[in-house]
Amino acid sequence: MIGIVVAAHLGYGLEMVRAAEGIVGRLDGVKAVVFNYGVSLEEARNALVEAVDSLDTGEGVLILTDMFGGTPNNVALRIIRDTNIEIVAGANLPMLLKAQAIRHQMALPELAQFISEYGSKQILYAKDILCAVKGKEAKC
């Protein structure tokens, strides 16, 4: 099974995992790595490597980070050569839910590409949807 790590600033990743578990129940093979302010890059790297190593059963690990260019993403990029991992930045709850549901259906590179595209499609302007469904009566 492909492991999933949510690496994010402060409690964002941890709370995303908790929210997903509140929706679908316990998530096996999923961990959050919290990047707190004041933690050295070496400590952060070690925590991420430990999480990846604990979840890699041979099929690799998908790392979802909160934002491209942030410390969690930059640290993940530093270990990408060391292990069988893929990184997708800009993590949101729908991405995590979908990734954990379909990770057994495809290889890691395909999962990362799919989740990247899927996550982008989950960002919607609600008024556009309402107007498409209800038309003029929705005060568009």
CORURGI-V56543 format. One record per residue. N is the residue number from 0. OMEGA is omega in degrees with one decimal (* if undefined). NEAR is the number of other C-alpha atoms within 8 Angstrom. Layout:
n->N omega->OMEGA near->NEAR
n->N omega->OMEGA near->NEAR
This chain:
n->0 omega->176.0 near->9
n->1 omega->176.0 near->15
n->2 omega->178.6 near->14
n->3 omega->174.5 near->13
n->4 omega->172.7 near->14
n->5 omega->-177.7 near->16
n->6 omega->-173.3 near->16
n->7 omega->177.3 near->15
n->8 omega->175.1 near->12
n->9 omega->-174.4 near->9
n->10 omega->-174.6 near->9
n->11 omega->-178.2 near->10
n->12 omega->178.7 near->15
n->13 omega->179.8 near->12
n->14 omega->175.7 near->8
n->15 omega->177.6 near->10
n->16 omega->178.3 near->13
n->17 omega->178.7 near->8
n->18 omega->178.6 near->9
n->19 omega->178.5 near->13
n->20 omega->175.5 near->10
n->21 omega->-179.1 near->8
n->22 omega->-172.5 near->6
n->23 omega->-176.6 near->7
n->24 omega->-175.8 near->7
n->25 omega->178.2 near->6
n->26 omega->175.7 near->9
n->27 omega->177.4 near->4
n->28 omega->178.6 near->9
n->29 omega->177.1 near->12
n->30 omega->172.3 near->10
n->31 omega->173.0 near->11
n->32 omega->-176.5 near->13
n->33 omega->176.7 near->12
n->34 omega->180.0 near->13
n->35 omega->175.2 near->7
n->36 omega->178.5 near->5
n->37 omega->177.5 near->4
n->38 omega->-178.9 near->8
n->39 omega->177.7 near->6
n->40 omega->178.7 near->7
n->41 omega->177.4 near->6
n->42 omega->179.4 near->8
n->43 omega->178.4 near->11
n->44 omega->-179.8 near->11
n->45 omega->179.0 near->8
n->46 omega->179.9 near->9
n->47 omega->177.9 near->11
n->48 omega->178.8 near->9
n->49 omega->179.0 near->8
n->50 omega->179.5 near->11
n->51 omega->-179.1 near->11
n->52 omega->-178.1 near->7
n->53 omega->-177.5 near->6
n->54 omega->-175.6 near->12
n->55 omega->178.8 near->11
n->56 omega->-179.7 near->8
n->57 omega->179.6 near->6
n->58 omega->176.8 near->11
n->59 omega->-176.6 near->13
n->60 omega->173.5 near->15
n->61 omega->175.7 near->14
n->62 omega->174.2 near->13
n->63 omega->178.9 near->14
n->64 omega->-175.4 near->15
n->65 omega->179.9 near->17
n->66 omega->176.8 near->11
n->67 omega->179.7 near->9
n->68 omega->177.3 near->6
n->69 omega->-177.9 near->8
n->70 omega->179.0 near->8
n->71 omega->179.7 near->13
n->72 omega->-179.4 near->15
n->73 omega->177.0 near->10
n->74 omega->177.9 near->11
n->75 omega->178.8 near->12
n->76 omega->179.7 near->8
n->77 omega->-178.2 near->7
n->78 omega->-174.7 near->10
n->79 omega->-179.5 near->10
n->80 omega->-175.2 near->6
n->81 omega->-171.8 near->5
n->82 omega->177.3 near->7
n->83 omega->-178.5 near->9
n->84 omega->170.6 near->10
n->85 omega->-178.3 near->11
n->86 omega->172.6 near->12
n->87 omega->-179.1 near->12
n->88 omega->178.9 near->11
n->89 omega->-174.4 near->9
n->90 omega->172.2 near->13
n->91 omega->-175.8 near->9
n->92 omega->177.6 near->9
n->93 omega->177.8 near->8
n->94 omega->-179.2 near->12
n->95 omega->179.7 near->12
n->96 omega->-179.3 near->9
n->97 omega->-178.6 near->9
n->98 omega->-179.0 near->10
n->99 omega->-178.5 near->10
n->100 omega->-173.0 near->7
n->101 omega->-173.8 near->8
n->102 omega->178.7 near->12
n->103 omega->-174.7 near->8
n->104 omega->-177.2 near->5
n->105 omega->177.8 near->8
n->106 omega->-175.7 near->9
n->107 omega->-179.4 near->14
n->108 omega->178.6 near->7
n->109 omega->177.5 near->8
n->110 omega->-179.9 near->11
n->111 omega->179.4 near->12
n->112 omega->-179.9 near->8
n->113 omega->-177.3 near->8
n->114 omega->176.8 near->12
n->115 omega->179.6 near->11
n->116 omega->-179.4 near->8
n->117 omega->-179.0 near->9
n->118 omega->178.1 near->12
n->119 omega->-178.6 near->7
n->120 omega->-179.9 near->7
n->121 omega->177.3 near->7
n->122 omega->-171.9 near->6
n->123 omega->172.4 near->7
n->124 omega->-171.8 near->6
n->125 omega->-178.6 near->6
n->126 omega->177.8 near->7
n->127 omega->179.8 near->8
n->128 omega->179.5 near->9
n->129 omega->-179.7 near->10
n->130 omega->178.6 near->12
n->131 omega->-178.0 near->7
n->132 omega->-173.2 near->6
n->133 omega->178.3 near->8
n->134 omega->-173.3 near->10
n->135 omega->-178.5 near->7
n->136 omega->-178.9 near->6
n->137 omega->-179.5 near->8
n->138 omega->-178.0 near->6
n->139 omega->* near->7
